[in-house]
Amino acid sequence: MKSSYVYRLLRIDHIKKTGDLPNEQQLADSFVFIFHLKGEGKIDIQTAGRPLQKETLYICPPYGTFGITAFSDEISVYLVRLQAYFYDEQRQTLVAETNLDAFSGLQMMNVHSVGHLASRLQELSALWPASTALQEMKCQVELQHLLYDIYSAKLVHPADTSSAIAKTKEYIEVHSDVQLTLDQLAQMAGISAKHYSETFKKLYGQSVTEFIAETRMTKAKQLMAKASYKLREIASLTGYQDEFYFSRTFKKHTGLSPTVYMKKRRRKLAAYGQNTIGQLIPLHLIPYAASLHPKWTSHYYKHYAADIPVHLSAYRFHEPWEENLSTLSDAAPERIVSMDSISKEERGRLNQIADVIYLPSQENWRTHFMLTASHLDEEEEARKWMASYERLTESAKEALYPVCGKQTFLFLRLHKHEIYFAHNRSVQDVFFGDLGLESAVSLDEPTDRAISLEMIAAYQPDLIMIFVFKEQETLAFYQQLQQSAQWQDLKAVRHQRVYQVKSDPWREYTACSHERIIRQAVPLLSGKNPF
């Protein structure tokens, strides 16, 4: 902890209803201290997910993402948003800190020993937002006092059981290739084997044996993607001395034998940037490298992260393409799939790494898909998938037309304090094109210009499909918007025909995402799932 840090409270929320939890990952624009006091559930911060622990502090850094899923009816979680500043001697000014190291050692801290924590958080929540300058000062003082007591408690109880077990978990991840026993790990944590086993499962939602096996299987998949390794070597490098036992274990975990799995992964492909991995998955091709993130590419992260050895950054703001290209160069893929809309400098660097399949951004997704298949000699597989997609579309039309076939739709996007039209390419081509549904506005209307509630009312849409950017300022604006008389007077709102849709898959422009749009649209609008 830097002695020169100054802390400022930005907002505090007390969540008591499970429906108010941010179960879809939110983007944090400041540090978010998440105090979990009561209830069961799961928390995801960036790429790490774990069961919620009672009286535990979790911290999400600025520009990170977090989400909470409840498993019980009762919940008590405080979200304290704050900024940390340090004094820059050279510039002689306060600078906002964004590194998680600002609160080193507090992640997953048990805060039971912090005196009267629940009542103090409740009092701070009641004071906020401050109505006077004096009340504002009291809020800031209370925050400093609370942080002081949290750090003091950490000094008095430096090594709790949770942090000790967390260190053994890190040890497993690094040393999964050696023999690991429960007694050995428990001894490292300084507790009994029984206590270690029970606490590990409570903390991470799986037994230590399951975690070891999962870690070894993930490493095995990564090694299998590299053609230079033989099965016996892979078994040895993942902690198995008997390759036949390894083969049985691998098939139990993946449903495929190592030989079949390696055959499927024979190609060392890279999906570079947005709108590329979704052209490979329908061809049953899992890339060796791809842009992955639990929020921005949630579907691919959830289903394929363990099968993709090299994870490129999928962060959408100030995307670190130089770092991605460096990672990609080290991975040495055989072929790369990329949109042609990247910068000239990026293209030059990409061409030095491997042969690149550039998808023309001005063409539609069907052309992108068939072009990808053609370059990879998978035309037959692509034709089969397209035929399946057409059948899916026809089934979707049959399900939707009786419900909303003659009604008009308006797609909206909320960002900060503004409303925009949101008929992006996927919405135009799939929702209004393939499904033949009707838009309340001309699809030529610009989507980058803010619109008013009066304009929305003038179009009189029967249904509204809305994207809400998952960050605090936008979420607060949407709450305020829903309470306004103008919003409540809209026909779609009065008839309860407003539906929130997620950027994944609705803003992705690929074959895979478009199939998922159709599979989501039918149950969302009809209440039935015929698929």
Helices and strands as residue ranges (DSSP letters): E 6-15, G 18-20, E 26-27, E 31-38, E 41-45, E 48-51, E 56-60, E 65-70, E 76-88, E 93-96, G 100-103, E 109-110, H 117-127, H 133-156, H 161-174, H 182-189, H 193-204, H 208-224, H 231-237, H 243-254, H 258-264, E 269-272, H 277-280, G 281-283, E 289-292, H 298-304, G 305-307, E 310-313, H 321-331, E 335-339, H 344-353, E 355-359, H 365-375, H 379-404, E 408-415, E 418-421, H 425-426, I 427-434, E 438-439, H 453-459, E 463-468, H 472-483, H 485-488, H 491-494, E 498-500, H 503-506, H 511-526
